[in-house]
Amino acid sequence: MSKLSAFLAGLIFGLGLLLAGMADPAKVLAFLDLAGAWDPSLALVMAGAIAVALPAFSLARRLPESWLGQPMQLPAKRGPDRRLIGGSLMFGAGWGIAGICPGPAVALLLTGHWQAWMFFLAMLGGMLLYAGLEGGYRRPSRKLS
């Protein structure tokens, strides 16, 4: 059930990205072009996502486990640190250069455009580099009942 719910959540997320235009690099770059022909429509998408996420995270903070019976795994850290700021800067630079972020990159693979594949391979390379620098991939521990 856990894998099915993860698949359905990813499917809904991907469809939402496609419908909102977040998978269109030209639309994303127009949103980031504040000095040119700025397209504010993605700001509305982001505001809608925040409006949906705030009540959900508020509820999640109060629950000991998810609706599927898994322990709630919310971040314990509250403030920014060097790693968060550095990662945010790298994410923003990549987003601004390519007009693609990781979620839509997976959806764009289905279009067959070589640029989407190049971005995806670069993203995987960055993930492997991170795993190497951090000492490998560590699976989240599960709480035993």
C-alpha positions in Angstrom: 0.0 0.0 0.0 2.9 2.4 0.8 4.4 2.0 -2.7 1.0 2.4 -4.4 0.3 5.6 -2.4 3.8 6.9 -3.3 3.1 6.2 -6.9 -0.3 7.9 -6.9 1.1 11.0 -5.0 4.0 11.2 -7.6 1.5 10.8 -10.5 -0.7 13.6 -9.1 2.3 15.8 -8.5 3.6 15.2 -12.0 0.2 15.9 -13.6 0.0 19.1 -11.5 3.4 20.2 -12.8 2.4 19.6 -16.4 -1.0 21.3 -16.1 0.6 24.3 -14.3 3.2 24.8 -17.0 6.1 24.0 -14.6 7.5 21.5 -17.2 7.8 24.2 -19.9 11.3 25.7 -19.6 10.3 28.7 -21.7 7.5 29.5 -19.2 9.8 29.0 -16.2 12.4 31.3 -17.7 9.8 33.9 -18.5 8.8 33.7 -14.8 12.4 34.2 -13.7 12.9 37.1 -16.2 11.9 40.0 -13.8 13.5 42.7 -16.0 12.0 41.5 -19.3 8.7 39.9 -20.3 7.8 38.6 -16.8 5.1 35.9 -16.6 3.7 35.9 -13.0 1.5 32.9 -13.5 3.9 30.5 -11.8 3.8 32.6 -8.7 0.1 31.8 -8.5 1.0 28.1 -8.8 3.5 28.4 -6.0 1.0 30.3 -3.8 -1.6 27.6 -4.4 0.9 24.9 -3.5 1.8 26.7 -0.2 -1.9 27.1 0.5 -2.4 23.3 0.2 0.8 22.4 2.0 0.5 24.6 5.1 -2.6 22.9 6.6 -1.2 19.5 5.7 2.1 20.1 7.4 0.3 21.6 10.4 -1.7 18.4 10.7 1.4 16.2 10.2 3.2 18.0 13.0 0.5 16.8 15.4 0.3 13.2 14.3 2.7 10.5 15.5 2.3 8.5 12.3 1.0 8.8 8.8 -2.4 7.6 7.6 -0.6 4.5 6.3 0.9 3.7 9.7 4.4 4.9 9.1 6.2 7.1 11.6 6.1 10.8 10.7 9.5 11.9 9.5 9.6 15.7 9.5 12.8 17.7 9.7 14.0 18.5 13.2 16.1 21.5 12.1 14.3 24.8 11.9 16.9 27.3 10.7 19.0 27.7 7.6 22.6 26.4 7.7 25.5 26.5 5.2 24.4 23.3 3.4 20.8 24.5 3.0 21.9 27.9 1.6 24.5 26.3 -0.7 22.1 23.7 -2.0 19.4 26.4 -2.6 21.9 28.5 -4.5 22.9 25.6 -6.7 19.3 24.6 -7.3 18.3 28.2 -8.2 21.3 28.6 -10.6 20.4 25.3 -12.3 16.7 26.3 -12.5 17.6 29.7 -13.9 20.0 28.4 -16.5 17.9 25.5 -17.8 14.4 26.5 -16.8 13.9 23.0 -15.4 13.7 21.7 -11.8 13.9 18.0 -10.7 10.2 17.2 -10.6 9.4 18.4 -14.1 12.7 17.0 -15.4 11.4 13.5 -14.9 8.1 14.3 -16.7 10.1 15.9 -19.5 12.0 12.7 -20.2 8.8 11.4 -21.9 9.1 14.2 -24.5 12.2 12.7 -25.9 14.1 16.0 -26.1 17.8 15.6 -25.7 18.0 18.7 -23.4 15.7 17.0 -20.9 17.9 13.9 -20.9 21.1 16.0 -20.5 19.5 17.8 -17.6 18.4 14.5 -16.0 21.8 13.0 -16.4 23.4 16.1 -14.9 20.9 15.9 -12.0 21.8 12.3 -11.4 25.5 13.2 -11.5 24.9 15.8 -8.8 23.1 13.3 -6.7 25.9 10.8 -7.0 28.5 13.6 -6.2 26.5 14.5 -3.1 26.2 10.9 -2.0 30.0 10.5 -2.4 30.8 13.7 -0.5 28.4 12.7 2.3 29.7 9.2 2.7 27.1 7.3 0.7 23.3 6.9 0.7 21.7 6.3 4.0 18.2 4.9 4.2 16.0 6.5 6.8 15.7 4.4 9.8 12.3 2.9 10.6 10.8 2.9 14.0 10.2 -0.6 15.2 7.0 -1.3 17.0 
